Amino acid sequence: MSLYLDHAATSLPKDPRVVDAVARALVDPGVAPDRGNSQRGRTARRILEEARRLAADLLSVPTPERIAFTLNATDALNLALKGLLEPGDEVVTTQIEHNSVVRPLRGLEKRAGIAVKVAPADGEGVVRAADVLALVTSRTRLVAISHASNVTGALQPVVEVGRALRAAKSSARLVVDAAQSAGYRKLDDVAEVADAIAVAGHKGPGGPLGTGFLWVRSGVELVSLREGGTGTRSEEPLQPRDDPGAYEAGSPNVPGIAGLAVALRLRLAAGELERIAAARREIGADFLRRTQGLAGVRVHGPADAARREPVFAVTVAGISVAEAAVVLEKEFEIEQRAGLHCAPGTHRALGTAPDGTLRLSFGAHPTADEVAAAVAALAQLARGVS
């Protein structure tokens, strides 16, 4: 059986209870909420309401009605960015952002004339709060920043930036991409300062593919990307503005959301997030310790496991990352990902462009055996090309 180390893309395996919830919801209720007054429709409504409450609990926010379900974190970020920015606005972002932030902003720059300012990252792929804040002016409408890099796992100064914006009484809204941290650690401090947080349901939370959500702070209103049926207020020609229907046109993914609800309930069990965060920090430290000084192997990003999630960008001297990835999968049965990981700016900061790196990323319940197998394979790979 192969060793799966691509959790930064999507977490595996899914808990059997999550899988069962998805399968059950295809049959019961098997329908969307608010489409008629049937028992099935009411069951679907309860599933969505519970999932909204659990999503709010994951972020430690008191407003489940401000949770909008989306296809994934990319979808959530598109909703936030395009829903907040208007023609001619100014936005500040960073060099380490995923294309889920970069491409919507560059598209808006081209089509709507928004001004995009980019704060640089250092050689570890970390952005300084001071560099972000230096770009903020009275014209800045929005600051978009990832909580953790999807390439190196490096934690970014989201809370520091948010607190500084609030202290300065800035009108800029803070949008946080939490795709690599939500579900793996508590985000109380992030939620205190953010105006919107995008979450990938299929990553840290452990939910099915095709699920995600966006939380939007009360008082912050977005222009909806989707308009159409909601099952309510059908007589109104415009999209209703009541939460969360303003952002959820059409029939929702009830089976996926049912699975996500079960996954969130498991993450929110007493002490579970703390245990997951501690285990990932310990495994991260173990991986960094074992690879330190390994001839021909370089692990990019912060050397301190406390400053990162256990997502590791690795290069091996003498072999391309594409070839190394093939060897790791075929000869060592280790599933990982090679390339730019949809974040070319991060690789420019690391000095690993244009080819990128190998990315080895650990899940919610990593083990020392996984680390040992990965490090042994990297060592053997390096010896084979030395």
Backbone hydrogen bonds, N-H to C=O, Kabsch-Sander energy under -0.5 kcal/mol:
donor,donor_aa,acceptor,acceptor_aa,energy
3,L,333,E,-3.5
4,Y,2,S,-0.6
5,L,3,L,-0.7
5,L,335,E,-2.7
7,H,361,S,-1.4
9,A,6,D,-1.5
10,T,6,D,-1.6
11,S,202,H,-2.2
18,V,15,D,-1.3
19,V,15,D,-1.8
20,D,16,P,-2.6
21,A,17,R,-1.8
22,V,18,V,-2.0
23,A,19,V,-2.3
24,R,20,D,-2.8
25,A,21,A,-2.2
26,L,22,V,-1.1
27,V,23,A,-0.6
27,V,24,R,-1.5
28,D,24,R,-3.6
30,G,25,A,-1.7
35,R,32,A,-0.7
36,G,34,D,-0.6
42,R,38,S,-2.0
43,T,39,Q,-2.3
44,A,40,R,-2.4
45,R,41,G,-2.1
46,R,42,R,-2.1
47,I,43,T,-2.1
48,L,44,A,-2.1
49,E,45,R,-2.5
50,E,46,R,-2.6
51,A,47,I,-2.4
52,R,48,L,-2.3
53,R,49,E,-2.1
54,L,50,E,-2.5
55,A,51,A,-2.5
56,A,52,R,-2.2
57,D,53,R,-2.1
58,L,54,L,-2.2
59,L,55,A,-1.3
60,S,56,A,-0.6
60,S,57,D,-0.7
61,V,56,A,-2.5
66,R,63,T,-2.1
67,I,64,P,-1.9
68,A,66,R,-0.6
68,A,214,L,-2.8
70,T,212,G,-2.6
76,A,72,N,-1.8
77,L,73,A,-2.7
78,N,74,T,-2.3
79,L,75,D,-2.1
80,A,76,A,-2.1
81,L,77,L,-3.1
82,K,78,N,-2.2
83,G,79,L,-1.2
84,L,80,A,-1.3
85,L,81,L,-2.2
88,G,112,A,-1.3
89,D,86,E,-2.3
90,E,139,R,-0.9
91,V,115,A,-3.0
92,V,142,L,-2.5
93,T,117,K,-3.0
95,Q,119,A,-2.3
97,E,94,T,-1.1
99,N,342,C,-2.3
101,V,98,H,-2.2
102,V,98,H,-2.2
103,R,99,N,-1.9
105,L,101,V,-1.9
106,R,102,V,-2.8
107,G,103,R,-2.5
108,L,104,P,-2.3
109,E,105,L,-2.3
110,K,106,R,-1.9
111,R,107,G,-2.6
112,A,108,L,-2.7
113,G,108,L,-0.5
113,G,109,E,-0.7
114,I,108,L,-1.1
115,A,89,D,-2.8
116,V,114,I,-0.5
117,K,91,V,-2.8
117,K,115,A,-0.6
119,A,93,T,-2.8
119,A,117,K,-0.5
122,D,126,V,-2.6
125,G,122,D,-2.2
128,R,120,P,-0.6
131,D,128,R,-0.5
132,V,128,R,-1.5
133,L,129,A,-2.8
134,A,130,A,-1.8
135,L,131,D,-0.5
135,L,132,V,-1.3
136,V,133,L,-1.0
140,T,137,T,-1.2
141,R,90,E,-3.1
142,L,90,E,-1.1
143,V,173,R,-3.3
144,A,92,V,-2.5
145,I,175,V,-2.2
147,H,177,D,-2.6
148,A,177,D,-0.6
149,S,154,A,-2.1
153,G,149,S,-1.0
155,L,307,R,-2.6
156,Q,147,H,-2.6
158,V,156,Q,-2.4
161,V,157,P,-2.4
162,G,158,V,-2.8
163,R,159,V,-2.7
164,A,160,E,-2.0
165,L,161,V,-2.4
166,R,162,G,-2.1
167,A,163,R,-2.6
168,A,164,A,-2.0
169,K,166,R,-1.4
170,S,165,L,-2.8
173,R,141,R,-2.4
175,V,143,V,-2.9
175,V,173,R,-0.6
176,V,174,L,-0.5
176,V,196,A,-2.7
177,D,145,I,-1.9
178,A,176,V,-0.9
178,A,198,A,-2.2
181,S,178,A,-1.2
182,A,178,A,-2.5
183,G,185,R,-0.7
184,Y,181,S,-2.3
185,R,181,S,-1.0
187,L,58,L,-0.6
191,A,187,L,-2.8
192,E,188,D,-1.5
193,V,189,D,-0.7
193,V,190,V,-1.0
194,A,190,V,-2.1
195,D,174,L,-2.9
196,A,174,L,-1.5
197,I,215,W,-2.0
198,A,176,V,-2.7
199,V,213,F,-2.6
201,G,199,V,-0.7
201,G,211,T,-1.3
202,H,211,T,-0.9
203,K,200,A,-1.3
204,G,179,A,-0.6
206,G,203,K,-1.6
207,G,201,G,-2.8
211,T,208,P,-0.7
212,G,70,T,-1.1
213,F,199,V,-2.0
214,L,68,A,-2.5
215,W,197,I,-2.4
216,V,66,R,-1.8
217,R,195,D,-2.8
220,V,217,R,-2.1
221,E,219,G,-0.6
223,V,83,G,-1.9
224,S,222,L,-0.5
236,E,233,R,-2.0
246,A,242,D,-1.3
247,Y,244,P,-2.2
248,E,245,G,-0.7
250,G,229,G,-4.0
254,V,252,P,-2.0
257,I,253,N,-2.8
258,A,254,V,-2.6
259,G,255,P,-2.1
260,L,256,G,-2.4
261,A,257,I,-2.4
262,V,258,A,-1.6
263,A,259,G,-2.3
264,L,260,L,-2.8
265,R,261,A,-2.3
266,L,262,V,-2.0
267,R,263,A,-2.0
268,L,264,L,-2.0
269,A,266,L,-1.0
272,E,269,A,-2.6
273,L,267,R,-0.5
275,R,271,G,-2.2
276,I,272,E,-2.7
277,A,273,L,-2.6
278,A,274,E,-2.3
279,A,275,R,-2.6
280,R,276,I,-2.5
281,R,277,A,-2.1
282,E,278,A,-2.4
283,I,279,A,-2.5
284,G,280,R,-2.4
285,A,281,R,-2.2
286,D,282,E,-2.1
287,F,283,I,-2.7
288,L,284,G,-2.4
289,R,285,A,-2.3
290,R,286,D,-2.5
291,T,287,F,-2.0
292,Q,288,L,-1.1
294,L,291,T,-2.2
295,A,293,G,-0.6
297,V,294,L,-2.2
298,R,315,T,-2.8
300,H,298,R,-0.6
300,H,313,A,-3.1
305,A,303,A,-0.6
307,R,304,D,-2.0
308,R,305,A,-1.3
309,E,153,G,-2.5
311,V,309,E,-2.8
312,F,360,L,-2.7
313,A,300,H,-0.7
314,V,312,F,-0.6
314,V,358,L,-3.0
315,T,298,R,-2.2
317,A,296,G,-3.0
319,I,316,V,-1.5
324,A,320,S,-2.7
325,A,321,V,-2.2
326,V,322,A,-1.6
327,V,323,E,-2.4
328,L,324,A,-2.6
329,E,325,A,-1.8
330,K,326,V,-2.9
331,E,327,V,-2.6
332,F,327,V,-1.0
332,F,328,L,-0.6
333,E,329,E,-0.7
334,I,328,L,-2.3
335,E,3,L,-3.0
335,E,333,E,-0.6
336,Q,334,I,-0.5
337,R,359,R,-1.5
339,G,357,T,-1.7
343,A,340,L,-2.1
346,T,343,A,-0.8
347,H,343,A,-1.3
348,R,344,P,-1.9
349,A,345,G,-1.9
350,L,346,T,-2.2
351,G,347,H,-1.3
352,T,347,H,-2.3
353,A,347,H,-1.1
356,G,352,T,-3.1
357,T,339,G,-2.0
358,L,314,V,-3.1
359,R,337,R,-2.7
360,L,312,F,-2.4
360,L,358,L,-0.5
361,S,5,L,-2.3
361,S,359,R,-0.6
362,F,310,P,-2.3
371,V,367,T,-1.5
372,A,368,A,-2.7
373,A,369,D,-2.4
374,A,370,E,-2.2
375,V,371,V,-2.8
376,A,372,A,-2.4
377,A,373,A,-2.0
378,L,374,A,-2.2
379,A,375,V,-2.5
380,Q,376,A,-2.3
381,L,377,A,-2.5
382,A,378,L,-2.5
383,R,379,A,-2.2
384,G,380,Q,-1.9
385,V,381,L,-0.7
385,V,382,A,-0.8
386,S,382,A,-0.5
386,S,383,R,-0.7
